[in-house]
Amino acid sequence: MIEDYRSAQRAGQRAYRANVARGQSPYLAVLDDILTDVDIVAQEPLGLVDIPAESIVGTKTAGRHTAFASNFMPLLDDDTEFAVKWSNLCDAHLEEGIHTPIIAFEYLNKFYVQEGNKRVSVLKYYEAVKIPGTVTRLIPAKNDTLENKLYYEFLDFYKFSRINYVSFSRLGGYAKLQALACKATGEAWTEDDRLNFSSLYTMFSLQRILLPPVQPAVLCAGRRLTGPDAGRRTFGVPVGVPLCRRLRVHPDRGAGESGPPLGRGENSGRAPRCGTAAGAEAQF
């Protein structure tokens, strides 16, 4: 549909102008450029992964990266071969869906596309939440930066949870999240755990979008809205500090205990243990 292409192109042009006004690159990030001075100590094949669409931020190589704005919306004219292929892919998605996984690299829990840029563009245009992809993880050497330390905490968390859509801006967040999930340190998540957590994450995400903005001091980590509402209001990761603070999760209490549940005062007593119906309600 050429009209869809033009609509997506307008969204790309808006993002282009906004980035130029901020003095930022208006195009997709290029992983090969980012890694120029980075010491990669390991490559880990992750296999087929559901990639959070908002975490796909760029392309592996510089080829054709200027065909897209930084939000993956197309920039080329609507009379180009590129526009025709994009429109055809759009039609195929509406008729039967896009099923072929992209090929991507993960670095610092951001994803860069090697094959399938137009697929990502179309799916982002239709506000897909997750995009299937065959992923290779690039692990940098340890250093003293906060970003690096946070990433290594994420790697430990991912090893047991296989959750890739939660991020924190402070150290210790993933350990608290492991406790919130009623999991001991190093205890693997089951498929049911992942499905239940995904449902809860979605619920809290919707609450964070619909409720008035929270003061920055309350936020554990900032995330950005994507899609048509990307006027870019920041909100906290649903299971980050806004939840952790109110649940008062403390690692020394063990994975199965937390402080006051939501809506109760600080001196109201200890919350029910995980594994009980009341504990599950207080937990989230």
C-alpha positions in Angstrom: 0.0 0.0 0.0 1.7 3.2 -1.2 -0.5 5.2 1.2 0.9 3.3 4.1 4.4 4.0 2.8 3.7 7.7 2.6 2.3 7.7 6.1 5.4 5.9 7.4 7.6 8.2 5.4 6.0 11.2 7.1 6.7 9.6 10.5 10.3 9.1 9.4 10.6 12.7 8.3 9.3 14.0 11.6 11.9 11.8 13.5 14.6 13.0 11.1 13.8 16.7 11.8 13.6 16.2 15.5 17.0 14.5 15.6 18.6 17.2 13.5 17.2 19.8 15.8 18.8 18.0 18.8 22.1 17.7 17.0 21.8 13.9 16.7 22.2 11.6 13.8 18.9 11.4 12.0 19.6 7.9 10.7 19.8 4.4 12.1 22.7 3.6 14.4 25.3 1.4 12.8 26.7 -1.3 15.1 30.0 -1.7 13.2 30.7 2.0 13.9 29.8 1.6 17.6 32.2 -1.3 18.0 35.2 0.4 16.4 37.1 0.7 19.7 35.2 -1.9 21.7 36.9 -5.1 22.9 34.4 -7.9 22.2 35.4 -10.9 24.3 32.7 -13.4 23.2 30.0 -14.1 20.7 27.1 -16.1 22.0 24.4 -17.5 19.6 21.0 -17.0 21.2 19.0 -18.8 18.6 15.5 -17.7 17.8 14.4 -14.9 20.1 11.4 -12.7 20.5 13.0 -9.3 20.3 11.3 -6.3 21.9 10.6 -4.0 19.0 11.6 -0.9 20.9 15.0 -2.5 21.6 15.8 -2.8 17.8 17.7 0.5 17.4 19.9 0.1 14.3 21.6 -1.9 11.6 24.7 -4.0 11.6 26.4 -2.4 8.7 26.3 1.1 7.1 24.7 -0.1 3.9 21.3 1.5 3.3 21.1 2.9 6.9 20.3 6.3 5.5 17.2 4.8 3.9 15.6 4.9 7.4 15.2 7.5 10.1 16.3 6.6 13.6 12.8 5.2 14.4 13.1 2.8 11.4 10.5 4.6 9.3 11.5 5.0 5.7 12.9 8.2 4.2 13.3 7.4 0.4 10.9 8.9 -2.1 7.7 6.9 -2.8 8.6 6.4 -6.5 11.7 4.3 -5.7 12.1 0.5 -5.9 12.7 0.6 -2.2 9.2 2.1 -1.7 7.6 -0.5 -3.9 9.3 -3.4 -1.9 8.3 -1.8 1.4 4.7 -1.5 0.2 4.6 -5.1 -1.1 5.9 -6.3 2.3 3.2 -4.2 3.9 0.6 -6.0 1.8 2.0 -9.4 2.7 1.9 -8.5 6.4 -1.7 -7.6 6.2 -2.7 -10.6 4.2 -0.8 -13.4 5.9 1.7 -11.8 8.4 5.5 -11.7 8.3 6.8 -15.0 9.6 10.5 -15.0 8.4 12.7 -14.1 11.4 15.2 -11.3 11.0 18.9 -11.8 11.7 20.3 -9.5 14.3 23.1 -8.8 16.7 22.6 -7.9 20.4 25.0 -5.5 22.1 24.3 -4.1 25.6 20.8 -5.4 25.2 20.1 -3.3 22.1 19.6 -5.1 18.7 21.0 -4.3 15.3 19.6 -5.8 12.2 21.8 -7.7 9.7 18.9 -9.0 7.5 15.4 -7.7 7.6 15.5 -3.9 7.9 12.3 -3.5 5.8 10.6 -6.2 7.8 11.4 -4.3 11.0 10.3 -1.1 9.5 6.9 -2.5 8.5 6.3 -4.2 11.8 7.3 -1.1 13.8 4.9 0.9 11.6 2.1 -1.5 12.7 3.3 -1.2 16.3 4.5 -4.8 16.7 5.6 -5.4 20.3 7.9 -8.3 19.5 9.8 -9.3 16.4 11.2 -12.8 16.0 14.9 -12.9 15.1 17.9 -15.2 15.1 20.3 -13.3 17.4 24.0 -13.3 18.1 25.1 -11.7 21.4 28.3 -9.6 21.4 29.8 -9.4 24.9 32.2 -6.6 25.7 35.1 -6.9 28.1 34.3 -5.9 31.7 35.1 -2.3 32.7 34.2 0.2 35.4 31.4 2.0 33.5 27.9 1.9 34.9 26.6 0.8 31.5 28.9 -2.2 31.5 28.2 -3.2 35.0 24.5 -3.0 34.4 24.9 -5.2 31.3 26.8 -7.9 33.2 24.0 -7.9 35.8 21.5 -8.3 33.0 23.5 -11.2 31.6 23.3 -13.0 34.9 19.6 -12.3 35.1 19.0 -13.4 31.5 20.8 -16.7 32.1 18.0 -17.8 34.4 15.0 -15.8 33.3 15.4 -15.5 29.5 13.7 -12.1 30.0 15.1 -9.4 27.7 12.7 -6.5 27.8 13.3 -5.1 31.3 16.1 -2.6 31.9 17.4 -0.7 35.0 19.5 2.4 35.4 20.8 1.4 38.8 22.8 -1.5 40.0 21.0 -4.2 41.9 17.7 -3.9 40.0 17.9 -7.4 38.5 18.6 -9.1 41.8 15.5 -7.3 43.2 13.4 -8.4 40.3 14.6 -12.0 40.8 13.3 -11.7 44.4 10.0 -10.1 43.3 9.5 -13.2 41.1 9.9 -15.3 44.2 13.1 -16.8 42.8 16.2 -17.6 44.8 19.5 -16.3 43.4 20.4 -18.5 40.5 17.1 -20.2 40.3 15.8 -20.7 36.7 12.4 -19.4 35.6 9.9 -21.8 34.2 7.8 -21.1 31.1 4.8 -20.4 33.3 7.0 -17.8 35.3 7.8 -16.1 32.0 4.2 -16.0 30.8 2.9 -14.7 34.2 5.6 -12.1 34.3 4.9 -11.0 30.8 1.2 -10.5 31.7 2.1 -8.5 34.8 4.7 -6.4 32.8 2.0 -5.5 30.2 -0.4 -4.6 33.0 2.0 -2.2 34.7 3.2 -0.8 31.4 -0.4 0.2 30.6 -0.8 1.7 34.0 2.4 3.7 33.6 1.1 5.0 30.3 -2.4 5.9 31.5 -1.5 7.4 34.9 -0.1 10.9 35.4 3.7 11.2 35.0 5.7 10.1 38.0 8.3 12.4 39.5 11.8 11.6 38.1 13.1 10.9 41.6 10.7 7.9 41.9 11.9 6.3 38.7 14.4 3.5 38.6 14.9 3.5 34.9 13.5 5.5 32.1 11.9 4.0 29.1 10.5 5.7 26.1 7.1 5.3 24.4 7.3 4.1 20.8 4.8 4.3 18.0 2.4 7.1 17.3 2.6 8.4 20.9 6.3 8.8 20.7 6.0 12.4 21.8 8.3 10.8 24.3 7.0 10.8 27.8 9.4 9.0 30.1 8.0 6.4 32.5 9.6 3.9 34.9 10.2 0.3 34.1 7.0 -1.3 35.5 8.9 -3.7 37.8 11.6 -1.2 38.7 12.0 1.0 41.7 8.4 2.4 41.7 7.4 -1.2 42.5 10.5 -2.3 44.4 10.2 0.7 46.8 6.6 0.1 47.6 7.2 -3.6 48.1 10.3 -2.9 50.0 12.1 -6.0 48.6 15.3 -6.7 50.6 17.7 -9.4 49.4 18.6 -10.3 53.0 15.0 -11.4 53.6 15.3 -14.1 51.0 13.6 -14.5 47.6 10.3 -15.4 49.2 9.7 -12.3 51.3 8.9 -8.7 50.8 7.9 -5.6 52.8 4.5 -3.9 52.8 2.4 -4.7 49.8 1.0 -2.0 47.5 -1.4 0.4 49.1 -0.3 -0.3 52.7 1.7 1.8 55.0 5.3 1.2 56.0 4.4 0.0 59.5 1.5 -2.3 58.4 3.5 -5.4 58.9 5.3 -7.9 56.7 3.7 -9.0 53.4 2.6 -12.6 52.9 5.2 -15.0 51.7 5.5 -15.9 48.1 3.7 -19.0 47.1 0.4 -18.0 48.7 -2.5 -16.3 47.0 -2.1 -13.3 49.2 1.6 -13.3 48.6 1.1 -13.3 44.8 -1.3 -10.4 45.1 1.1 -8.4 47.3 4.1 -9.3 45.2 2.9 -7.3 42.2 
